Amino acid sequence: MADITIDESLCTGCGLCASACPDKFDMGDDNLAHVKDCDCDCDMNELAASCPVDAIKVSD
């Protein structure tokens, strides 16, 4: 399973990831995206590629 993280120094809080995959991402009180500790069916590589600021990191 891939390890998914969000670089909070890059995240602008646009919410694209949380909209595309609400099972895995949510928007925190700090208006930044956060990774939920759960499995989901979303394509994490596709989500990472669609992040406008490259804040989503996927590693094996």
N, C-alpha and C positions, 0 to 999 in steps of 0.2 A: 504494500500500500504506500502511496506517495505521501510525503510530509508537506503540508500546505501551511504557509505562514504569510503574514502581511507585514511589510516594512512600514511601520507607522510614521517613520520620518519622511516617507514618500507619499503616503495615502493623503488624498485631498478630500475624502469623504463624499465622493460623487454618488455612491450607492449602487453603482452598476453591478458589482458582484452580489450584493444582497438582493437586488432585484432579480438577477439571473439565477441565483441559487440560494434561496432563503433557508434551505435546510442546512447549509454549510456556513453561511456568512450572516452576520447581523451588524447593525449600526449601533455603536455604543453611545453612552451619554456624552462622550467626548467628540461626537460627530465623525468618528473614524470607524472604518470597517474592522470587524474582529472575526476570527475563525471559531466556529462552534466545534466542540469535541464530539463529532458524530460522523457516521458514514453517510454518503449520499451518492446519487447516480449522475451528478454533474460531471462534465469533462473539465477537470481542473486545469489541464494544459490550455484548453480553449479559453477558459475564463482568465487565466494568467495573461494570455496573449491579447485579450480584449481590454485589459486594464489600461486606461489612458496614461498612467504614470508608472507602469511596471512595478507596482507595489506588491502584487501577488507573486510569491515565490513557491515553486513546486520542486521538490527534490525526492529522489528515490531512497 
